Amino acid sequence: MFVSKRSPNLIIYRHRVEENASTVVELCKSLGIKIVGVTKGVSGNLDIARAMIRGGCYFLGDSRLRNIANLRANGIKAPCLLLRLPKPSEIDEIVLLANCSLISMPETVKLLEEACCIHHVSHDVIVMVDVGDLREGILPYEVEKIAKFLKQCKRVHCIGVGTNVGCFGGVLPYYRNLSELVNAGNVLEMLLGYPLGVYSGGGTSSLALIENKDMPTKINQLRIGEAILLGSDTTRRRIIPYLRQDTMVLEAEVIEVRKKPSIPIGPIGVDAFGNVPAFENRGVRLRAILAIGRQDVRPEGLFPLIDGVNVLGASSDHLILDIEESKEKIFVGDIIPFRVNYGSLLAATTSHYVNIIVR
Ligand SMILES: *Cc1c(COP(=O)(O)O)cnc(C)c1O
């Protein structure tokens, strides 16, 4: 079979990822907060999981059970947290492969308990509490109901509460909404009759609270992906100044270089993805086409590492660049390097067509 080892490539510098993990772990340590290293951004890549562990993460987290299964199959011993609510169709595999999952549905708790009994194992769960982002989680007034189900379990142990922010609704974590999580946890502790070991206060966007010394004291776990992988925080639109952003480079190959007008010629319908394209007339300009497209990346999340080069757009297999003002001369066959954002990284590591090269 033909396998292209040339391009596109995603090059990941694992020592730089490890350095970011270690910086985040040290920053949080002083506040008694431990870090779950989240690998979903790189589709559970083994070398990156190892780099996170070496950097001091005490747990690995991934949203896909398939990625956790792959970590297990390759001898990674670190405890694993399933980040997406369990699918009833995979309950058996979950209790066998993951050490802990995030839950919100009483019926799922029941299924986990049954599966644990069948397989003679135990399983930890963290109750997700929705403090406003409106993705997963019980609402604070539902604590009593979930506590009733948890109390009936012998093999499923509730070890804590957690919340997710900045994902669906774009709600940012701040002192007030994380305090709501702490309050829900206090009520749950009272109902269960024992103290909870884990107060899981969100992901990368929660790091700002640590920097600003605004984190409620009971929060003792964060689940961090983007900050470790890319040194950025998309929901707060910022680069995290004490972390490295040079952790990865995406490379794609030039297949056409040609001067073309900047406005399409002829009647305009919609593009291949149903959008009406808009163009600014900048005259005839030099462009390059690269052999990578929407099937592999989000073009909006690609940032050329050559000065003066701009992404104009992409179809499924072609990325169009404006290179009129490029600081380097570009020819067919050249490899163009890009920085990626989190969305593009997720897509690139999922694409069958992008080689992942860990250095
Ligand atoms: C993806 C995810 C995280 C990690 O978020 P980052 O922004 O990458 O740090 C944490 N928790 C859950 C539930 C997630 O799905």
The ligand as a Gaussian input file, in Angstrom:
#p B3LYP/6-31G(d) Opt

LIG

0 1
 C      -11.442000      18.638000      27.098000
 C      -11.804000      18.591000      28.498000
 C      -10.943000      19.127000      29.463000
 C       -9.642000      19.812000      29.091000
 O       -9.886000      21.086000      28.608000
 P       -8.698000      22.049000      28.118000
 O       -9.385000      23.307000      27.791000
 O       -8.085000      21.377000      26.941000
 O       -7.730000      22.174000      29.226000
 C      -11.320000      19.044000      30.787000
 N      -12.479000      18.463000      31.149000
 C      -13.334000      17.933000      30.257000
 C      -14.596000      17.321000      30.739000
 C      -13.031000      17.982000      28.904000
 O      -13.883000      17.462000      28.017000

